[in-house]
Amino acid sequence: MSTVPESVFETVDDLLTDLERDRGVRVALAVARGSHAWGAASPESDYDIGFVFVPDDLRSYAHLAGLPETIHEAVDTDDGDVELQGWDVRTFARLLADSNDGAIDLLRSPIRYRIAYEPATLADYVERTYNPMDLYHAWRGIATSNYRKYISHHLVRNDDAIFPILEAREDEYVVATWDGADDAGSDDGTRTIPVDDERFAETQTKPTVKRNLTIHRAAMSARYLKATGEQDGHELPVIEFDRFLDEQAPSVFDADRIERARTLLERKRAGDGSVPIGDAVGREFAHPPREIDPGRHARSGPDPERLDEFVDELIAAVQ
């Protein structure tokens, strides 16, 4: 069920019309992204809009000045903050060819603000042909990077390398060197750093409900894709997170893991997104395996020639 008031649809449509006039483009498709798309929005949530645009004059693709590949605008409206993030049609097709998670989710969003181009056929094609290996590593990267940045208690070296703290002793730290720090360390991926080593500074983290939920969803998506790929075939997690927890997650995860995720989702919806809660995910779960079998999980991805046909349809829809 949409969490977007009718007035927001009108506001977004007006903003897109203004953007088209000011930027010399036509919007072929505009949808909700972020918490509204996957069902975690609270009454205070901003509105993130993803869209695909086509230039009014296609000759601009050949001009020396080039054409912006992206458009990003943030607007404060009576309905709240609205963030517009768009890709030109060629960039969008290139991202789909690379099995980009953001581009795929734009096609799957259940909330649509502008549909000059109906994406159902393209979405079906991409869901049948995406490269699971690429999508797995995209979700894994979201989980591990957010865990490292927001949940891990860590040291930052003076060259900005990050070392998650595994144990704080009286005179030294035991840190991980295997998830983001370019450092040799020991065979088990750890090293010790004296507390008086001036090259390192201990950082503050922000282990909020929102950050834990983001990590949980990404790690579950990666692990679900891998598990289904090792069974009957890769199955995409549905974009609505509550549906995923109800319908798909039980085949892969135990009840405790699902309940943890559901609690975070309910708290985020209730407006507790910024409340600090510590680590509600767990380091091990937040780090799906780095290596997976390419023979089982990799395929060539969408065919560029077929995507070109969809590009032609996108352009025709707004010209």
N, C-alpha and C positions, 0 to 999 in steps of 0.2 A: 504494500500500500504506500502511495506517495506521501512523503512528509513535507511536501512543498505546497504552501498556500497558493491559491489561484492568482493572487496579486503578484506573486513572484514570477509566475509565467509571463504575465503582462510586462513586468519590469524588465525581465531578461529579453523579451522580444523587442522592446524599445531600444535596449542597449545594443543588441545585435544590429538593428536597423541603423542606428547612429554609427556603429563601427563600419558597416558596409559603405555608408556614404563617405566617411572620413578616410578610410583606408583603400577605397577603390576595389572592393572584393565583394563576393557573394557567398553567403553561408549556406552550405549544402546540408549540413547536419550539426545539431547542437544538443548536447545531453548533459545530465548531471554526472559529476564525478565525485570522488571522495565519499564522505560519510552518508550523504543523502542517497548516493547510488547503491551503496551496499548495506544500508539500513541501520546506521549507527548514529544518525543525527539527533541532536538535542535541540530544544527550542532556541539555544544560543548559537547553533552552528552556522558558519558562513555558507554561502552558496558557491560551489566550484563548478564552473561550466567548461566543458571540453567541446571544441567544435572543429569542423573541417571547412576550409574556405577555398574558393577559386577566384583568381584575379579577374576583374572585369575585362582586361585586355590580355589575352594569352600571349601576345608578343612580348610582354614584360619578362617572360622566362628567358628570352634570348638577349635582353638588354644587358649592357655592361654593368650597370648598377645592380642588376639582379633583382630578385623578388624576395622579401622577407619569408623565411621558412616558417616562422612562428609569429604569433601575435599574443601579447600578454598585457592585459589591462586589469587593474583593480579599481572598483568603484564603490563608494559609500552611498547607499540608497536608503529610502525610507523603510525598505523591507530588510535592511541589514547589509553586510558587506558581500559584494559579488565579485568573484575573481574569474575573469575570462581568459582561457588558455586555448589557443587554436593552432592547428597545423595546416599549411597549404596542402593541396590534394596530392602533390607529388611526394612531399615529405611523409604524409600519412601512409601512402602506398609503400614507401620504402620501409617504414617502421613495421607495417604488417608483414612485409617480406622477411623481416628479421625476427618475426614472432615477438614483437615488443608487447609487454603486458599492458601498458597504458593504452596503446592503440587497439588492442583486442578488447579491452574492457570498455572503451568508448563505444564499440559496436554493440556491446551486450548490456549497456546501461538500461535499466527499466524506466527511467524518467527522461522524457524527450521534450526539449524546448522548441526545436525547429527541425522538421523533416522534409525538406525539399527533395531529399534523396532518401528512399526507404532502404535501410541497410540490411534487411532480413537475409537476402540471398548472399550478400557479401559476408555477413556474419557466419552463415552456415558453411560457406566455402572455407573461410579461415579456420573455423573450429574443426573442420575435417582434415586440414592440411598443415597446421602450425607445427613447429618443431618443439616437441616436449622438452628436449635438452635445454634449449634457450630459455623457455619459460620457467623451467625448474630453477635455473641459476639466477634468473631475474628475481623470483620470489625469495630464494635463499639469500640473495644479496640484500633485499629489503629487510629481512629478519635479522641477519647478522649485523648489518651496519647500524640499524636502529638500536639493537641490543647494546652494541659497543658504545654508541653515542649517548644513549639515554638511560640505560639500565646498569651497565657495568660500572663498578667502581674502578677507576683506572688512572694510570699515570700518563702524562703527555710529555714526550721528550722535546727538547728545544727545536727540533726539526719537524715538529707536529706529528710524529709517529705516536700511535696510541697503543698502550699496553694494559689490557684489562688485569686488574688485581685479583689473583686467586686466593692469596692469603697475606694478611698484614701482620708481620711479626714485630718484636720490640725494636730491632735494629735493621730490618730489611723487609722488602716486599718480594713475594713470589708472583710473577706476572706471566701472562700468556704471550707467546710470540707468534702464534699460528693463525690469528684472525685479524689481520690488519696492520701488524707491525712488521716492517721489513728488517728482521733481525735474526741472527742465527739461533741463539738459545741452545737448549739441550735437546736430546733426542725425543723427549716427551713434549716438546713445544713450550717449555717454560724456561725462565731464567730468574735469578735473584738480583735485586737492585738495592744497594744500601740506602737507608732513609736520608742520609746526608749527601747523596749524589745530586749536585746542583743542576745537572742537566735535565732533571725530571721534576715535574710539578703534579701534585695530586689534584684531581678535578672534582667538581661537583656535578652530579647527574640529576636527571629529572624523570624519575621512575613513576610517572603518572598513570592513571587508568587509561588514558588515550594512547600513550606510548606502548604500554603493555598489550593493549588490544591490537594495535597495528602489527606488533611483532608476532603475536599469537596467530593472527589471521594469515600473515605471510608464511610463517613456518608451517602451519597446517596445510596451506595450499600447496607448498612445495612437497611436503611429505605425502599428501593425498595423491598428487599427480604421479609421484614415484611409485607409490604402492599400487595404484590402479594399473600403471604401466607394467608392473611385474605380475599382474593377474590377467585380466581379459582385454586390456587395452587402456590407453591413457584417457582419463575422463576429466574434463575441466570442472573445477569446483564452480557451482552456480555463484553468481556475483552477489546475491543477497545472502549475507552471512548467517542470518537466522535460519533460512532454508537449508543452507549447507550443514549447519549443526544438526538440524532435524532429520534431513533426508540422506545425506551422503557421509557425514563424518562417522556415524556409528559403525560403518563397515571397516574403518581403519583405526579409529581412536577409542580408548577406553572411556568409561562414563565420567571418571574424574577429570580427564583432560577436556572433555566437552563441557562439563559443568563450569570449569574455570573460565573457559572462553565465553560461555553464556553469561556468567556473572559480570565479566568485564563489559560485554555488550550492553547489558541492562543498565549498568552504572553509567556508561557513556551516554546512553539515551536519556537517562534521568538528570543529566547535567553535571556529573561528577568527573568529567574528562580530565580536568586539571588537578585532581586530588592526588597527592603522592601516596603510593601504596607499596613501594619497594619492588622486588622482583617477583612477579606473579606468573612468570613463564618458565624460568629455569634455564641456566646457561646451555645445558645439553640439548634441550628441545629447541632452543632458539638457533641452534647451529645444525641444520640438516647436513647429511654427509656432503663433503666437498666433491668427492669423486663418485660418479654413478656410471653405469655401463652404457657407453654410446651405442653399442650394438643393439641394445634393447630400447634406449630412450631417445636416440637421435634419428631424425629424418630430414629430408631436404627442405621442407617448408613450402609455403605457397609458391606457385609458379609465376614468375614475373610477367610472362605474356598474358596469363589469365588476369592478374592484377591490373595490367594495362587496360584490359577490357572494362574492368570495373571503374578505373579512372575515367575512361570515356563516358561511362554512364553518369558518374558523379558530375562531370562538367556539363553534360547535356541537361541535367536536372535543374541547373540554375542559369542557363543561357537562353 
